[in-house]
Amino acid sequence: MQITTWFIAKEDEAEAIASIVTTEEHAPEEWTFIEFPLIEMELMALSAALRGAESVSGQSTMEEPLVFDEEGLIVARVVDSFIQALARISTGSEPALADVWAEKMDRDHQEPEKLHALLAKLAGFARQAIERRSPVLSLVTF
């Protein structure tokens, strides 16, 4: 299972974030972070659900990689509009949105209740990033 980790961090910290995996020079706890078991396609499905779009394809949730290691690591900035859309999710609307999100994914094992809880966490994390006026960097290993 792939784990994605988001950090509230500036772009010039991308190499330090990559070192969490590559050299272990830094630790995730040096930043505010959240880990979740989703891949880019599932995040694209969430983005489509937030936008009310039919198609999942065509709009990545990440910008061009700041760090790319062919051994299986990417650090990239999460698209600001995606973070802003997550931050706008109102408390109580998560269950309906989680249902729409689940419908857009091709994975039957994603239970809407678990997606609801994850959505609430992602929304809270996005609000923190906006309050701090900081970008969100994504660390993905593959």
C-alpha positions as a Markdown table, in Angstrom:
| # | Residue | x | y | z |
|---|---|---|---|---|
| 1 | Met | 0.0 | 0.0 | 0.0 |
| 2 | Gln | 1.3 | 3.4 | -1.0 |
| 3 | Ile | 1.4 | 6.1 | 1.7 |
| 4 | Thr | 1.3 | 9.7 | 0.8 |
| 5 | Thr | 2.5 | 12.3 | 3.3 |
| 6 | Trp | 1.7 | 16.0 | 3.2 |
| 7 | Phe | 3.8 | 18.6 | 4.9 |
| 8 | Ile | 3.0 | 22.2 | 5.7 |
| 9 | Ala | 6.4 | 23.5 | 4.3 |
| 10 | Lys | 8.0 | 25.9 | 1.9 |
| 11 | Glu | 9.3 | 24.8 | -1.5 |
| 12 | Asp | 12.9 | 25.4 | -0.4 |
| 13 | Glu | 12.4 | 22.6 | 2.2 |
| 14 | Ala | 11.7 | 19.9 | -0.5 |
| 15 | Glu | 15.2 | 18.4 | -0.3 |
| 16 | Ala | 15.0 | 18.2 | 3.5 |
| 17 | Ile | 11.7 | 16.5 | 3.2 |
| 18 | Ala | 13.1 | 14.0 | 0.7 |
| 19 | Ser | 15.9 | 13.3 | 3.1 |
| 20 | Ile | 13.4 | 11.8 | 5.5 |
| 21 | Val | 13.4 | 8.8 | 3.2 |
| 22 | Thr | 16.8 | 9.0 | 1.4 |
| 23 | Thr | 19.3 | 9.7 | 4.2 |
| 24 | Glu | 17.1 | 10.0 | 7.3 |
| 25 | Glu | 18.8 | 13.3 | 8.0 |
| 26 | His | 15.4 | 14.8 | 8.9 |
| 27 | Ala | 12.3 | 13.4 | 10.5 |
| 28 | Pro | 8.7 | 14.0 | 9.6 |
| 29 | Glu | 8.0 | 15.5 | 13.0 |
| 30 | Glu | 10.1 | 18.5 | 12.1 |
| 31 | Trp | 7.0 | 19.8 | 10.2 |
| 32 | Thr | 3.3 | 19.6 | 10.6 |
| 33 | Phe | 2.3 | 16.6 | 8.5 |
| 34 | Ile | -0.4 | 14.1 | 7.7 |
| 35 | Glu | -0.1 | 10.6 | 6.3 |
| 36 | Phe | -2.8 | 8.8 | 4.4 |
| 37 | Pro | -3.1 | 5.6 | 2.3 |
| 38 | Leu | -4.1 | 7.2 | -1.0 |
| 39 | Ile | -2.5 | 7.4 | -4.4 |
| 40 | Glu | -2.6 | 10.3 | -6.9 |
| 41 | Met | -5.6 | 8.9 | -8.8 |
| 42 | Glu | -7.7 | 8.7 | -5.6 |
| 43 | Leu | -6.7 | 12.3 | -4.8 |
| 44 | Met | -7.7 | 13.3 | -8.4 |
| 45 | Ala | -11.0 | 11.6 | -7.8 |
| 46 | Leu | -11.4 | 13.8 | -4.6 |
| 47 | Ser | -10.5 | 16.9 | -6.6 |
| 48 | Ala | -13.1 | 16.0 | -9.2 |
| 49 | Ala | -15.7 | 15.5 | -6.5 |
| 50 | Leu | -14.9 | 18.9 | -5.0 |
| 51 | Arg | -15.1 | 20.6 | -8.4 |
| 52 | Gly | -18.3 | 18.8 | -9.3 |
| 53 | Ala | -16.5 | 17.4 | -12.4 |
| 54 | Glu | -17.5 | 14.2 | -14.1 |
| 55 | Ser | -14.1 | 13.2 | -15.2 |
| 56 | Val | -11.3 | 12.2 | -12.8 |
| 57 | Ser | -8.5 | 12.5 | -15.4 |
| 58 | Gly | -6.8 | 15.6 | -16.6 |
| 59 | Gln | -6.2 | 17.6 | -13.4 |
| 60 | Ser | -3.4 | 16.5 | -11.2 |
| 61 | Thr | -3.4 | 17.4 | -7.5 |
| 62 | Met | 0.4 | 18.0 | -7.6 |
| 63 | Glu | 2.6 | 20.4 | -9.5 |
| 64 | Glu | 5.8 | 19.4 | -11.2 |
| 65 | Pro | 8.1 | 17.6 | -8.8 |
| 66 | Leu | 10.6 | 19.6 | -6.8 |
| 67 | Val | 12.5 | 16.4 | -6.1 |
| 68 | Phe | 12.4 | 13.3 | -8.2 |
| 69 | Asp | 14.4 | 10.2 | -7.3 |
| 70 | Glu | 14.2 | 7.4 | -9.9 |
| 71 | Glu | 14.6 | 4.9 | -6.9 |
| 72 | Gly | 11.0 | 5.8 | -6.0 |
| 73 | Leu | 10.5 | 9.2 | -4.4 |
| 74 | Ile | 8.7 | 12.4 | -5.4 |
| 75 | Val | 8.3 | 15.7 | -3.5 |
| 76 | Ala | 6.0 | 18.1 | -5.1 |
| 77 | Arg | 3.8 | 21.0 | -4.2 |
| 78 | Val | 0.1 | 20.2 | -3.8 |
| 79 | Val | -1.9 | 22.5 | -6.2 |
| 80 | Asp | -3.2 | 25.5 | -4.2 |
| 81 | Ser | -6.7 | 25.3 | -5.6 |
| 82 | Phe | -7.0 | 21.8 | -4.3 |
| 83 | Ile | -5.9 | 22.8 | -0.8 |
| 84 | Gln | -8.3 | 25.8 | -0.9 |
| 85 | Ala | -11.2 | 23.5 | -2.0 |
| 86 | Leu | -10.4 | 21.1 | 0.9 |
| 87 | Ala | -10.3 | 23.9 | 3.4 |
| 88 | Arg | -13.8 | 25.1 | 2.3 |
| 89 | Ile | -15.4 | 21.8 | 3.2 |
| 90 | Ser | -17.9 | 22.6 | 5.8 |
| 91 | Thr | -18.3 | 20.4 | 8.9 |
| 92 | Gly | -21.2 | 18.1 | 8.3 |
| 93 | Ser | -20.9 | 18.0 | 4.5 |
| 94 | Glu | -18.2 | 15.3 | 4.6 |
| 95 | Pro | -20.5 | 12.3 | 4.4 |
| 96 | Ala | -22.2 | 13.4 | 1.2 |
| 97 | Leu | -18.9 | 14.4 | -0.4 |
| 98 | Ala | -17.3 | 11.1 | 0.7 |
| 99 | Asp | -20.1 | 9.2 | -1.1 |
| 100 | Val | -19.5 | 11.2 | -4.3 |
| 101 | Trp | -15.7 | 10.7 | -3.9 |
| 102 | Ala | -16.2 | 6.9 | -3.4 |
| 103 | Glu | -18.3 | 6.7 | -6.6 |
| 104 | Lys | -15.5 | 8.4 | -8.6 |
| 105 | Met | -12.9 | 5.8 | -7.4 |
| 106 | Asp | -12.5 | 2.4 | -8.9 |
| 107 | Arg | -11.9 | 0.8 | -5.6 |
| 108 | Asp | -14.7 | -1.1 | -3.9 |
| 109 | His | -12.7 | -1.5 | -0.7 |
| 110 | Gln | -12.8 | 2.2 | 0.2 |
| 111 | Glu | -15.6 | 2.4 | 2.7 |
| 112 | Pro | -17.4 | 5.8 | 2.7 |
| 113 | Glu | -17.2 | 5.9 | 6.5 |
| 114 | Lys | -13.4 | 5.7 | 6.3 |
| 115 | Leu | -13.3 | 8.3 | 3.5 |
| 116 | His | -15.5 | 10.6 | 5.6 |
| 117 | Ala | -13.1 | 10.5 | 8.5 |
| 118 | Leu | -10.1 | 11.0 | 6.2 |
| 119 | Leu | -11.8 | 13.9 | 4.4 |
| 120 | Ala | -12.4 | 15.6 | 7.7 |
| 121 | Lys | -8.7 | 15.2 | 8.5 |
| 122 | Leu | -7.6 | 16.5 | 5.1 |
| 123 | Ala | -9.9 | 19.5 | 5.4 |
| 124 | Gly | -8.5 | 20.4 | 8.8 |
| 125 | Phe | -4.9 | 20.0 | 7.5 |
| 126 | Ala | -5.7 | 22.3 | 4.6 |
| 127 | Arg | -7.2 | 24.9 | 6.9 |
| 128 | Gln | -4.0 | 24.8 | 9.0 |
| 129 | Ala | -1.9 | 25.4 | 5.8 |
| 130 | Ile | -4.0 | 28.3 | 4.8 |
| 131 | Glu | -4.0 | 29.9 | 8.3 |
| 132 | Arg | -0.2 | 29.7 | 8.2 |
| 133 | Arg | -0.1 | 31.0 | 4.6 |
| 134 | Ser | 2.1 | 28.1 | 3.7 |
| 135 | Pro | 2.1 | 25.7 | 0.7 |
| 136 | Val | 1.6 | 22.0 | 1.2 |
| 137 | Leu | 4.3 | 19.6 | -0.1 |
| 138 | Ser | 3.6 | 16.0 | -0.9 |
| 139 | Leu | 6.1 | 13.2 | -0.3 |
| 140 | Val | 5.2 | 10.1 | -2.3 |
| 141 | Thr | 7.3 | 6.9 | -2.4 |
| 142 | Phe | 6.7 | 4.3 | -5.1 |
